[in-house]
């Protein structure tokens, strides 16, 4: 029997109750390609450790989480609204683990996933067994990723740990200003920053003014160089994704 489709095209949850195995990890598969999500769901549901409770396209993922209450959402990161979907799902169900499927081994992609709070990183060429292992590891609070992925993340952590503390008192950036500085350094406009952080454009403008003043810069184009040469960021600055752009083209650029 096929896994549930949130739109009700396949089976209702009650039809699967008879053979659901207790203690199996419940999984929701999210992709904008129906063939992909149904194929992945059918493959994973053969695993005795997993129980695929449903599938859904990204725009219906929130409805699916509310309906099926899965332990893990397996999210196809090739879709344009992947990062927005992560935040939406985690805001609906805080205990939900999100495992990213199809993540390329690029620093931008990995940091975007880490910043979004994703619990597992699965490369495009992973096998069904590797996907299952990543899902189970996420439930144990462990992160399974390739050696290259681990190296990239470790390198960034080391870099942040070695950053000098050059600011204090009134010149120190606040947590929000740190976030704004990161996004400015990525080349985002005020409008894009407001979209990424969910705040008003006028608020962003005020923060940008404060950031430039505290960093003693006259132009926002200088922020990127300053972040590279005189780091002012801490771990809290990386809690928001730098790739959550409003345009589909920009959102696809990091995968």
SULKAHU-V174386 format. One record per residue. N is the residue number from 0. SS is DSSP state (alpha for helix, beta for strand, coil for the rest). PHI is phi in radians with two decimals (none if undefined). Layout:
<<N,SS,PHI> <N,SS,PHI>>
//
This chain:
<<0,coil,none> <1,coil,-1.41> <2,coil,-1.20> <3,coil,-1.19> <4,beta,-1.79> <5,coil,-1.06> <6,coil,-1.34> <7,coil,1.45> <8,coil,-1.38> <9,coil,-2.00> <10,coil,-2.07> <11,coil,-1.51> <12,alpha,-0.97> <13,alpha,-1.14> <14,alpha,-1.24> <15,alpha,-1.77> <16,alpha,-1.04> <17,alpha,-1.08> <18,alpha,-2.06> <19,coil,-1.13> <20,coil,-1.65> <21,coil,-0.99> <22,coil,1.27> <23,coil,-1.24> <24,beta,-1.29> <25,beta,-1.45> <26,beta,-2.21> <27,beta,-1.93> <28,beta,-1.75> <29,beta,-2.11> <30,coil,-2.74> <31,coil,-1.50> <32,coil,-1.92> <33,alpha,-1.06> <34,alpha,-1.07> <35,alpha,-1.17> <36,alpha,-1.18> <37,alpha,-1.24> <38,alpha,-1.14> <39,alpha,-1.11> <40,alpha,-1.07> <41,alpha,-1.16> <42,alpha,-1.17> <43,alpha,-1.25> <44,coil,-1.24> <45,coil,-1.42> <46,coil,-1.39> <47,coil,-1.16> <48,coil,-1.53> <49,beta,-2.09> <50,beta,-2.39> <51,beta,-1.34> <52,beta,-1.53> <53,beta,3.12> <54,beta,-2.33> <55,beta,-2.84> <56,coil,-1.28> <57,alpha,-0.97> <58,alpha,-1.21> <59,alpha,-1.98> <60,alpha,-1.13> <61,alpha,-1.08> <62,alpha,-1.10> <63,alpha,-1.19> <64,alpha,-1.11> <65,alpha,-1.11> <66,alpha,-1.42> <67,alpha,-1.73> <68,coil,0.85> <69,coil,-1.28> <70,coil,-1.34> <71,beta,-2.35> <72,beta,-1.86> <73,beta,-1.64> <74,beta,-1.91> <75,beta,-1.25> <76,coil,-1.42> <77,coil,-1.42> <78,coil,-1.37> <79,coil,-1.11> <80,coil,-1.83> <81,alpha,-1.03> <82,alpha,-1.15> <83,alpha,-1.07> <84,alpha,-1.14> <85,alpha,-1.00> <86,alpha,-1.13> <87,alpha,-1.12> <88,alpha,-1.19> <89,alpha,-1.21> <90,alpha,-1.26> <91,alpha,-1.39> <92,coil,-2.46> <93,coil,-1.07> <94,coil,-1.46> <95,coil,-1.19> <96,beta,-1.63> <97,beta,-1.95> <98,beta,-1.91> <99,beta,-1.57> <100,beta,-1.86> <101,coil,1.50> <102,coil,-1.51> <103,coil,-1.34> <104,coil,-1.52> <105,coil,-2.00> <106,alpha,-1.07> <107,alpha,-1.09> <108,alpha,-1.14> <109,alpha,-1.15> <110,alpha,-1.17> <111,alpha,-1.06> <112,alpha,-1.15> <113,alpha,-1.10> <114,alpha,-1.15> <115,alpha,-1.39> <116,coil,1.50> <117,coil,-1.26> <118,coil,-1.68> <119,beta,-2.67> <120,beta,-2.13> <121,beta,-2.07> <122,coil,-1.24> <123,coil,-1.06> <124,coil,-1.68> <125,coil,-1.22> <126,coil,-1.52> <127,alpha,-1.03> <128,alpha,-1.10> <129,alpha,-1.21> <130,alpha,-1.11> <131,alpha,-1.05> <132,alpha,-1.10> <133,alpha,-1.15> <134,alpha,-1.12> <135,alpha,-1.14> <136,alpha,-1.15> <137,alpha,-1.05> <138,alpha,-1.20> <139,coil,-1.57> <140,coil,1.39> <141,coil,-1.93> <142,coil,-1.90> <143,coil,-1.77> <144,coil,-2.68> <145,coil,-1.22> <146,alpha,-0.98> <147,alpha,-1.15> <148,alpha,-1.04> <149,alpha,-1.07> <150,alpha,-1.11> <151,alpha,-1.11> <152,alpha,-1.14> <153,alpha,-1.12> <154,alpha,-1.08> <155,alpha,-1.18> <156,alpha,-1.10> <157,alpha,-1.08> <158,alpha,-1.08> <159,alpha,-1.18> <160,alpha,-1.21> <161,coil,-1.66> <162,coil,-1.22> <163,coil,-1.23> <164,coil,-1.61> <165,coil,-1.70> <166,coil,-2.07> <167,coil,-2.68> <168,alpha,1.06> <169,alpha,-1.22> <170,alpha,-1.48> <171,coil,-1.28> <172,coil,-1.25> <173,coil,-1.31> <174,alpha,-1.00> <175,alpha,-1.14> <176,alpha,-1.15> <177,alpha,-1.04> <178,alpha,-1.07> <179,alpha,-1.10> <180,alpha,-1.07> <181,alpha,-1.05> <182,alpha,-1.22> <183,alpha,-1.08> <184,alpha,-1.07> <185,coil,-1.41> <186,coil,1.56> <187,coil,-1.33> <188,coil,-1.37> <189,alpha,-1.01> <190,alpha,-1.12> <191,alpha,-1.18> <192,alpha,-1.12> <193,alpha,-1.06> <194,alpha,-1.14> <195,alpha,-1.12> <196,alpha,-1.74> <197,coil,1.24> <198,coil,-2.21> <199,coil,-1.38> <200,alpha,-1.05> <201,alpha,-1.10> <202,alpha,-1.14> <203,alpha,-1.07> <204,alpha,-1.02> <205,alpha,-1.12> <206,alpha,-1.13> <207,alpha,-1.06> <208,alpha,-1.04> <209,alpha,-1.15> <210,alpha,-1.06> <211,alpha,-1.10> <212,alpha,-1.14> <213,alpha,-1.20> <214,coil,-1.51> <215,coil,1.01> <216,coil,-2.09> <217,coil,-1.75> <218,coil,-2.32> <219,alpha,-1.15> <220,alpha,-1.14> <221,alpha,-1.49> <222,alpha,-1.12> <223,alpha,-1.02> <224,alpha,-1.12> <225,alpha,-1.15> <226,alpha,-1.15> <227,alpha,-1.35> <228,alpha,-1.66> <229,coil,-2.24> <230,coil,-1.18> <231,coil,-2.15> <232,coil,-1.75> <233,coil,-2.03> <234,alpha,-1.02> <235,alpha,-1.11> <236,alpha,-1.26> <237,alpha,-1.88> <238,coil,-1.49> <239,coil,-1.99> <240,coil,-1.21> <241,coil,-1.47> <242,coil,-1.91> <243,coil,-1.53> <244,coil,-1.51> <245,coil,-1.31> <246,coil,-1.65> <247,alpha,-1.12> <248,alpha,-1.07> <249,alpha,-1.19> <250,alpha,-1.14> <251,alpha,-1.42> <252,coil,-1.23> <253,coil,-1.63> <254,coil,-1.61>>
//
